[in-house]
Amino acid sequence: MIPLRRLLCLALLLFASPAAAAARNPCQDIEDAGASYTVCVFDTRSDSIRLFLADAKDEVYGSFSALDAALAQRNEKLLFAMNAGMYDERRRPVGLYVEGGHVEKSANTNSGAGNFHMKPNGIFWVEGARAGVAETQRFLKERLHPAYATQSGPMLVIGGRINPRIHDTGTSMKIRNGVGVRDGHVVAFAIANQPVTFHAFAQLFRERLKCPDALFLDGSISALYAPTLARHDRFRPMGPIVGVVERTR
C-alpha cells in the first residue's frame, strides 16, 4: 500500500509538471509540414515582454549580448530575444516603434517595394497584460497607445485567414521569423531553422500555433536568443529587439 501523502504528492507532480515544464522551457524545436522551427510562447499576464532599440546614449544595441549586458546592470536578466522588425542602414526602425510608452517613430503608411510595404502590413503591440497583432490601418483607427509596439510586414494571418497576397504557389525560400497572438495575452514567436516560403510560415501560425493574427518580422537576418535551448545567434548587427526580461533581485 502506498501512503496517502505519497499518492497526493505524486498526483500534484503529474498535474503540475506540464505547466512547470512550460515555464522552464518556453522555447521548443518543432517540425511542421516537413520543416523545422523554434517556437517560444509567453503570456503577458506573467511574462515581461518589451522592445529595445538603443541605450541611454542613443547607441543601438545591435546584438543580444549588448542588450543582456545592459540589462544586467539594472539587475535584470534576458530570458529570450529576437529581432523585432525592419530597419534602415542606421539600424533605426522604418515603421512605428514605441518603447516604454514613448513613440520613437510614427507609423509608416507609405507604399513602396519590399516586404514591409506588402500591404497589409501590421503592428505587434504590448500594453500591460494585453498584447495583439493588428493591421496598421486598424491599429491607427482604434487609436491604441501601447507601452511597446513595432511595425513590420506583411501580415501573415489576419482574422484567422492567411494574407490573400501570400500564395501557396510562392517559391521564395528564406529563414523567417514572426510573431502571433491568441486570446489577447498569449504571444508566440517563431523562427524557421531552414528556408521556408511565406505560405508555409503563415500556415505554421494559423494551423499549428492557433494564432488568428500573425506578423512577419523579417527574413534572412532572423536571429534568436533562447538560453533554455543553449541558442545565441550572432549573425549580423540588428535594429529593434523584442525580449522577455525578469528581475534578478
Residue, then its C-alpha position, 0 to 999 in steps of 0.5 A: m500500500i502506498p501512503l496517502r501523502r505519497l499518492l497526493c504528492l505524486a498526483l500534484l507532480l503529474f498535474a503540475s509538471p506540464a505547466a512547470a515544464a512550460a515555464r522552464n522551457p518556453c522555447q521548443d524545436i518543432e517540425d511542421a509540414g516537413a520543416s523545422y522551427t523554434v517556437c517560444v510562447f509567453d503570456t503577458r499576464s506573467d511574462s515581461i515582454r518589451l522592445f529595445l532599440a538603443d541605450a541611454k546614449d542613443e547607441v543601438y544595441g545591435s546584438f543580444s549580448a549588448l542588450d543582456a549586458a545592459l540589462a544586467q546592470r539594472n539587475e535584470k536578466l534576458l530570458f529570450a530575444m529576437n529581432a523585432g522588425m525592419y530597419d534602415e542602414r542606421r539600424r533605426p526602425v522604418g515603421l512605428y516603434v514605441e518603447g516604454g510608452h514613448v513613440e520613437k517613430s510614427a507609423n509608416t503608411n507609405s507604399g513602396a517595394g519590399n516586404f514591409h510595404m506588402k500591404p497589409n502590413g501590421i503592428f505587434w503591440v504590448e500594453g500591460a497584460r494585453a498584447g495583439v497583432a493588428e493591421t496598421q490601418r486598424f491599429l491607427k483607427e482604434r487609436l491604441h497607445p501601447a507601452y511597446a509596439t513595432q511595425s513590420g510586414p506583411m501580415l501573415v494571418i489576419g482574422g484567422r485567414i492567411n494574407p490573400r497576397i501570400h500564395d501557396t504557389g510562392t517559391s521564395m525560400k528564406i529563414r523567417n521569423g514572426v510573431g502571433v497572438r491568441d486570446g489577447h495575452v498569449v504571444a508566440f514567436a517563431i523562427a524557421n531553422q531552414p528556408v521556408t516560403f511565406h505560405a508555409f510560415a503563415q500556415l505554421f501560425r494559423e494551423r499549428l500555433k492557433c494564432p488568428d493574427a500573425l506578423f512577419l518580422d523579417g527574413s534572412i537576418s532572423a536571429l534568436y536568443a533562447p538560453t533554455l535551448a543553449r541558442h545565441d545567434r550572432f549573425r549580423p548587427m540588428g535594429p529593434i529587439v523584442g525580449v522577455v526580461e525578469r528581475t534578478r533581485 
